[in-house]
Amino acid sequence: MTDPRKLFILDASVLLHDPAALYRFEEHDVYVPIAVLEELDAHKEGSSEIARNARQASRLLDEILAASREGLGAGARLPHAGQTGGGRLFIPLAPPPYDHAQAAVLPGVGGPLLAITHALARTHSDREVVLVTKDINLRIKARALDLRAEDYTSEQVLEDADLLYRGIGTLCLTPADVIEPLAPGPSGRPVFAVHGDATHAWCLGQFLLGDEASLPDTIVREIGPGRARLEAVLDYRKEGQSVWGVRARNREQNFALNLLMDPDIDFVTLLGHAGTGKTLLTLAAGLEQTIEQKRYTEIIMTRVTIPVGEDIGFLPGTEEEKMTPWMGALEDNLDILNQGEAHGRGHSQWARAAAGDLMRARIRVKSLNFMRGRTFLRKFIIIDEAQNLSARQMKTLITRAGPGSKVVCLGNIAQIDSPYLTETTSGLTYVVDRFKGWAHGGHVTLERGERSRLADHATATL
């Protein structure tokens, strides 16, 4: 008789990614080899995210075993999402019998783990045995040996990255739909009420493309069953609507600036390939609201340093000096914003130097490794290269925002450098999906490159 409960063998990469993975397998059993505990022990020192996760995983394992009344041989009962009814946790003192000679010749790192998986699959022929690992190459090796291997996808919110919310829709009305103008809102911009089936496809905070003849581009401010209230967006493509001397070059950039400049929006995500203007627009909006409008006291900029979780202590200098090699995009965009013709502060060398010093004095570069425990009040926080963050790291950063702060996440999920993340498990994908429809959040995917005709052609053809 086949046992419906699966036996999941956890690799250390899973627990280093999410210590709470022990609780994610519902009624199925979990097997943690001793080699995994040794790897957790090897990573526990330090202040990186990986070290914290290693310590947390060890504590959770200790709590589960301490609460168990059964011996290790019978397996410790696992709670399921804080409730009873989970499977059992097995941490054998000795691995199951397997061919050590075979393990020695198995390809590369993970040979013993693959041998253990093979031995358990042979011993438990009445149930499905699955190796769970974030290591892509280890999964490939397992499948080459005809072993079942899966990625840990608890934080995966989409089956396909192409289904990710873009933040932009179309104002396609049928003859049955009714649209009527309302009195302008506090901003003075035109407001419209829409009644009909077209509203079912929209969500709060979504931009809608108008025909620019009878209807302008709008943003959904309120939505309910069969109704919606739309507000026209500001047009930052016009000469008089520039932000720190920067004007939007297309409709997507205009939507992005509307989110970045809206004081009622606390969280913004901008996706797009290189050259779409994510960093330039964000810095311009941050400088405008920090220096001119005094809405924020300073700009905080951070990004993950790849390899993920590695300490940057080997670099000389202060925290900001150590982060300088990772912040080339910041310096490039500050040079653009510092051009005299961009912000009208004069064309002389002295004027450009003074403006550059003013901008840099309001920007603080922080390391991701030292963000835990911080609270930022009235800060404009920029998280660059956010596609390389896990969902847990993203939560750690976003929850640093105090009253009056704004968080902006920038990234391109097609350029993930982390070895354990994919387009569907990236923390950036995670927050785009989870914040969709929140009244104080917004998202735009920038499609059109504006860097240069050479860069645009290279993006399209290479």
Legacy VTK file of the C-alpha trace (Angstrom):
# vtk DataFile Version 3.0
C-alpha trace
ASCII
DATASET POLYDATA
POINTS 462 float
0.000 0.000 0.000
1.334 3.420 -0.969
1.855 5.966 1.819
0.373 9.350 0.742
2.783 11.233 2.990
5.956 12.354 1.277
9.437 12.351 2.800
11.245 15.629 2.138
15.033 15.733 2.563
16.150 19.304 3.286
19.415 20.710 2.004
21.167 23.362 4.127
20.464 25.972 1.426
16.746 25.757 2.253
17.182 26.464 5.973
19.738 29.195 5.272
17.178 30.806 2.972
14.164 30.362 5.288
14.590 28.838 8.781
10.808 28.527 9.072
10.837 26.073 6.151
10.490 23.312 8.753
6.840 24.320 9.174
5.970 24.535 5.466
5.507 20.869 4.576
2.005 20.326 5.995
1.346 16.678 6.887
4.500 15.346 5.248
7.689 14.189 6.991
10.971 16.121 6.955
14.431 14.548 7.047
17.441 16.703 8.042
20.786 14.902 7.623
23.539 15.475 10.180
25.663 16.991 7.379
23.089 19.779 7.110
23.436 20.562 10.822
27.207 20.724 10.381
26.774 23.181 7.512
24.448 25.341 9.627
27.085 25.319 12.344
29.717 26.437 9.842
27.603 29.469 8.829
26.398 30.628 12.259
29.166 33.168 12.940
28.835 36.762 11.775
26.204 39.455 11.273
25.100 38.589 7.729
21.594 37.449 6.858
22.872 33.915 6.219
24.477 33.761 9.688
21.257 34.958 11.336
19.229 32.388 9.422
21.646 29.619 10.431
21.277 30.531 14.106
17.488 30.803 13.803
17.239 27.408 12.077
19.286 25.805 14.863
17.042 27.370 17.516
13.883 26.148 15.773
15.271 22.634 15.488
16.131 22.683 19.185
12.628 23.897 20.127
10.928 21.212 18.027
13.045 18.440 19.522
12.634 19.781 23.084
8.845 19.831 22.724
8.726 16.283 21.358
7.886 13.416 23.684
8.950 10.778 21.207
12.514 9.699 20.682
14.502 10.785 17.659
13.978 7.373 16.114
10.197 7.884 15.989
10.533 11.438 14.736
9.554 14.685 16.463
6.068 15.942 15.746
6.089 19.052 13.532
3.430 21.740 14.023
1.836 22.873 10.784
1.609 26.690 10.505
1.485 26.963 14.277
-1.116 24.192 14.570
-0.938 20.474 15.255
-1.330 17.983 12.465
2.045 18.324 10.786
4.359 15.513 9.853
7.445 14.360 11.723
10.996 15.636 11.816
13.778 13.078 11.521
17.380 13.944 12.419
19.189 10.597 12.369
22.403 10.221 14.332
23.725 8.116 11.467
22.773 8.319 7.788
20.889 5.413 6.207
23.105 2.696 4.751
24.360 3.754 1.374
27.224 2.921 -0.935
30.062 5.197 0.219
32.087 4.302 -2.839
29.195 5.468 -5.010
28.930 8.721 -3.004
32.637 9.347 -3.523
32.274 9.305 -7.291
29.036 11.264 -7.444
29.584 14.573 -9.211
30.958 17.401 -7.078
29.443 18.917 -3.976
26.373 17.139 -2.644
27.521 13.598 -3.330
26.689 12.296 0.175
23.316 14.078 0.126
22.484 12.500 -3.227
23.561 9.105 -1.885
21.339 9.554 1.186
18.419 10.502 -1.062
19.007 7.394 -3.184
19.206 5.178 -0.088
15.996 6.595 1.418
14.153 6.256 -1.897
15.162 2.604 -1.970
14.267 2.028 1.705
10.903 3.854 1.504
9.726 2.453 -1.795
6.113 2.844 -0.663
6.274 6.649 -0.524
7.627 9.560 -2.511
11.088 10.750 -1.413
11.998 14.287 -2.527
15.243 16.236 -2.155
14.466 19.924 -1.552
17.288 22.350 -2.340
17.810 25.915 -3.537
20.954 24.770 -5.345
20.014 24.528 -9.031
23.009 22.377 -9.971
22.290 19.944 -7.146
18.740 19.538 -8.472
20.122 18.858 -11.943
22.511 16.224 -10.567
19.675 14.556 -8.653
17.471 14.362 -11.744
20.366 12.999 -13.770
20.484 10.161 -11.194
16.725 9.635 -11.575
16.022 11.101 -8.122
13.127 13.427 -7.338
14.362 16.980 -6.573
12.452 20.234 -6.149
13.129 23.874 -5.437
11.836 25.383 -2.186
8.967 27.514 -3.477
7.117 28.585 -0.346
7.689 32.252 -1.259
6.829 31.780 -4.930
3.787 33.910 -5.734
3.559 33.261 -9.493
3.980 30.282 -11.769
5.404 32.489 -14.532
7.126 35.881 -14.279
5.194 37.005 -17.375
2.065 37.074 -15.184
3.568 39.689 -12.855
1.444 42.774 -12.301
2.648 45.659 -14.522
0.761 48.486 -12.810
-0.659 49.728 -16.134
-3.992 48.853 -17.753
-6.226 50.195 -20.480
-9.374 52.254 -20.241
-11.450 50.031 -22.528
-15.121 50.863 -22.034
-18.077 49.084 -23.623
-21.313 50.826 -24.610
-22.817 49.506 -21.366
-20.188 51.246 -19.235
-20.876 54.750 -17.986
-18.213 57.395 -17.352
-19.026 60.807 -15.965
-16.863 63.738 -14.863
-16.880 64.714 -11.180
-15.760 67.830 -9.368
-11.942 68.110 -9.304
-10.261 66.725 -6.211
-7.921 68.540 -3.805
-5.137 68.329 -6.403
-7.256 70.215 -8.927
-6.932 67.427 -11.479
-9.952 66.058 -13.406
-11.824 63.220 -11.685
-14.124 60.657 -13.312
-16.619 58.084 -12.064
-16.943 54.824 -14.000
-19.802 52.331 -13.628
-19.851 49.017 -15.455
-18.118 45.690 -16.042
-14.847 47.270 -17.201
-13.965 48.068 -13.585
-13.687 44.359 -12.689
-10.274 44.168 -14.397
-8.814 47.142 -12.510
-7.248 47.421 -9.069
-6.557 50.264 -6.674
-3.522 52.328 -7.630
-3.392 51.054 -11.219
-2.699 53.459 -14.074
-5.052 53.411 -17.055
-4.034 54.550 -20.516
-6.442 57.122 -21.945
-6.799 58.090 -25.573
-5.213 61.506 -24.796
-7.938 63.155 -26.872
-11.170 62.838 -24.931
-9.746 61.128 -21.839
-6.332 61.634 -20.207
-4.215 58.969 -18.548
-5.668 58.244 -15.108
-5.003 56.383 -11.870
-7.607 54.333 -9.977
-8.197 56.089 -6.650
-11.243 54.147 -5.451
-12.756 50.891 -6.619
-15.741 48.782 -5.643
-18.176 46.305 -7.192
-18.978 47.671 -10.632
-17.662 51.178 -9.933
-14.409 53.132 -9.772
-13.173 56.674 -9.261
-10.365 57.765 -11.560
-8.090 60.791 -11.253
-6.064 62.271 -14.099
-2.301 62.030 -13.622
0.094 64.947 -13.719
1.987 65.247 -16.997
5.678 65.434 -16.117
6.530 65.471 -19.811
5.684 69.178 -19.993
8.339 71.849 -19.612
6.870 73.346 -16.456
6.413 69.988 -14.665
10.007 68.804 -14.458
11.348 67.167 -11.288
14.835 68.415 -10.349
15.199 69.376 -13.996
14.196 65.918 -15.229
11.152 65.381 -17.430
9.477 62.089 -18.277
10.233 60.893 -21.815
7.340 58.459 -22.136
4.061 57.563 -20.454
5.573 54.867 -18.234
8.159 57.281 -16.849
5.360 59.790 -16.293
3.434 57.210 -14.235
6.595 56.466 -12.242
7.111 60.145 -11.399
3.472 60.418 -10.316
4.076 57.651 -7.778
7.449 58.990 -6.668
6.123 62.520 -6.107
2.819 61.569 -4.451
3.060 62.203 -0.671
0.216 59.738 -0.059
2.199 56.859 -1.606
4.556 55.227 0.919
5.845 52.284 -1.137
6.856 52.232 -4.809
8.285 49.427 -6.944
9.820 50.116 -10.367
10.829 47.258 -12.662
12.590 47.600 -15.980
15.699 46.661 -17.925
18.817 48.796 -18.003
18.306 52.277 -19.413
14.603 52.692 -18.630
15.369 55.466 -16.118
14.523 53.799 -12.816
17.447 55.195 -10.808
17.518 58.625 -12.475
13.816 59.292 -11.922
13.976 58.065 -8.326
16.999 60.175 -7.432
15.462 63.248 -9.068
12.234 62.768 -7.099
14.166 62.154 -3.888
16.311 65.290 -4.298
13.304 67.435 -5.195
11.352 66.342 -2.126
14.374 66.408 0.194
16.101 69.668 -0.781
13.341 71.763 -2.335
10.142 70.611 -0.637
11.728 69.560 2.698
9.349 66.589 2.836
12.165 64.205 3.779
15.326 64.896 5.758
17.668 62.803 3.611
17.923 60.028 1.045
18.995 56.556 2.211
20.296 54.274 -0.535
21.192 50.614 -0.131
21.604 47.480 -2.187
22.612 43.900 -1.614
26.307 43.178 -2.078
26.751 40.037 -4.141
27.741 37.387 -3.067
24.602 37.519 -0.942
25.226 37.942 2.763
29.011 38.271 2.526
30.507 40.842 4.873
32.063 43.921 3.239
34.622 44.346 5.997
37.542 43.454 3.718
37.140 46.849 2.017
38.893 49.780 3.710
37.207 52.831 5.174
33.830 53.717 6.643
30.525 52.010 5.833
29.824 54.466 2.997
33.353 54.128 1.615
33.044 50.332 1.647
29.767 50.558 -0.280
31.200 52.929 -2.911
32.337 50.159 -5.332
28.753 48.827 -5.373
27.200 52.247 -6.048
28.409 53.049 -9.557
24.841 53.670 -10.746
24.371 56.279 -8.030
27.449 58.240 -9.084
26.559 58.011 -12.790
23.076 59.404 -12.214
24.276 62.115 -9.845
26.631 63.294 -12.590
23.650 63.564 -14.946
21.551 65.439 -12.392
24.498 67.736 -11.653
24.674 69.084 -15.179
23.998 72.812 -15.153
21.441 72.649 -17.939
19.494 69.944 -16.104
18.505 71.865 -12.993
19.199 75.472 -13.910
21.693 76.213 -11.138
24.241 77.730 -13.499
26.731 76.470 -15.998
29.928 77.482 -14.236
32.291 74.926 -12.772
31.816 76.459 -9.324
28.018 76.181 -9.560
28.217 72.551 -10.631
30.618 71.699 -7.789
28.397 73.453 -5.222
25.278 71.672 -6.506
27.104 68.323 -6.447
28.194 68.846 -2.852
24.621 69.786 -1.893
23.200 66.629 -3.435
25.778 64.289 -1.944
25.332 65.841 1.494
21.706 64.669 1.513
22.424 61.098 0.365
23.508 58.361 2.781
24.717 55.012 1.466
24.006 52.148 3.877
24.929 48.483 3.854
22.149 45.909 3.891
24.039 43.908 6.514
23.579 46.630 9.142
19.925 47.526 8.539
18.400 45.243 11.175
17.139 47.171 14.204
17.195 50.565 12.467
14.164 52.886 12.212
14.209 55.650 9.598
12.034 58.731 10.227
11.127 61.007 7.310
13.616 59.348 4.977
13.431 58.701 1.240
14.719 55.102 1.126
15.955 53.629 -2.174
16.601 49.882 -2.417
18.594 49.340 -5.621
19.033 45.974 -7.364
16.132 44.672 -5.280
15.738 41.595 -7.496
18.661 40.058 -5.573
16.828 40.190 -2.247
14.846 37.308 -0.790
11.358 37.858 0.599
12.751 37.780 4.153
15.419 40.368 3.341
12.806 42.565 1.667
10.609 42.392 4.758
13.569 43.317 6.958
14.250 46.426 4.889
10.685 47.640 4.371
9.857 47.338 8.061
12.710 49.790 8.836
10.525 52.637 7.526
9.192 54.878 10.275
6.558 57.657 10.145
6.908 59.983 7.175
9.281 57.723 5.215
8.937 56.457 1.658
10.469 53.229 0.314
11.291 52.790 -3.382
12.440 49.384 -4.723
14.243 49.280 -8.074
15.242 46.230 -10.045
15.198 44.014 -13.094
14.100 40.437 -12.432
15.784 39.335 -15.670
19.194 40.096 -14.080
19.215 38.130 -10.818
22.737 37.542 -9.494
21.794 35.542 -6.396
22.436 31.809 -6.900
19.325 30.820 -4.925
16.680 33.140 -6.429
14.649 33.017 -9.619
12.252 35.431 -11.311
9.302 33.889 -9.458
10.951 33.635 -6.013
12.741 36.998 -5.920
11.754 39.279 -3.066
11.001 42.008 -5.607
8.447 39.805 -7.358
7.054 38.915 -3.938
6.411 42.521 -2.833
5.031 43.614 -6.218
2.381 40.929 -5.929
1.670 41.385 -2.202
1.373 45.201 -2.337
-0.847 45.171 -5.429
-4.055 47.063 -4.715
-2.838 48.768 -1.515
-4.029 52.384 -1.383
-0.613 53.702 -0.290
1.530 51.673 -2.679
2.148 51.673 -6.411
4.015 49.805 -9.123
5.090 50.486 -12.702
6.995 48.253 -15.105
9.108 50.402 -17.432
9.401 48.832 -20.871
10.946 51.523 -23.048
14.645 52.271 -22.788
15.746 55.914 -22.883
19.509 55.615 -22.378
20.684 55.891 -25.981
19.867 54.504 -29.405
22.929 52.239 -29.093
21.745 50.819 -25.742
18.192 50.371 -27.034
19.420 48.523 -30.120
21.698 46.313 -28.028
18.833 45.460 -25.676
16.616 44.485 -28.589
19.119 42.514 -30.653
21.756 41.013 -28.340
LINES 1 463
462 0 1 2 3 4 5 6 7 8 9 10 11 12 13 14 15 16 17 18 19 20 21 22 23 24 25 26 27 28 29 30 31 32 33 34 35 36 37 38 39 40 41 42 43 44 45 46 47 48 49 50 51 52 53 54 55 56 57 58 59 60 61 62 63 64 65 66 67 68 69 70 71 72 73 74 75 76 77 78 79 80 81 82 83 84 85 86 87 88 89 90 91 92 93 94 95 96 97 98 99 100 101 102 103 104 105 106 107 108 109 110 111 112 113 114 115 116 117 118 119 120 121 122 123 124 125 126 127 128 129 130 131 132 133 134 135 136 137 138 139 140 141 142 143 144 145 146 147 148 149 150 151 152 153 154 155 156 157 158 159 160 161 162 163 164 165 166 167 168 169 170 171 172 173 174 175 176 177 178 179 180 181 182 183 184 185 186 187 188 189 190 191 192 193 194 195 196 197 198 199 200 201 202 203 204 205 206 207 208 209 210 211 212 213 214 215 216 217 218 219 220 221 222 223 224 225 226 227 228 229 230 231 232 233 234 235 236 237 238 239 240 241 242 243 244 245 246 247 248 249 250 251 252 253 254 255 256 257 258 259 260 261 262 263 264 265 266 267 268 269 270 271 272 273 274 275 276 277 278 279 280 281 282 283 284 285 286 287 288 289 290 291 292 293 294 295 296 297 298 299 300 301 302 303 304 305 306 307 308 309 310 311 312 313 314 315 316 317 318 319 320 321 322 323 324 325 326 327 328 329 330 331 332 333 334 335 336 337 338 339 340 341 342 343 344 345 346 347 348 349 350 351 352 353 354 355 356 357 358 359 360 361 362 363 364 365 366 367 368 369 370 371 372 373 374 375 376 377 378 379 380 381 382 383 384 385 386 387 388 389 390 391 392 393 394 395 396 397 398 399 400 401 402 403 404 405 406 407 408 409 410 411 412 413 414 415 416 417 418 419 420 421 422 423 424 425 426 427 428 429 430 431 432 433 434 435 436 437 438 439 440 441 442 443 444 445 446 447 448 449 450 451 452 453 454 455 456 457 458 459 460 461
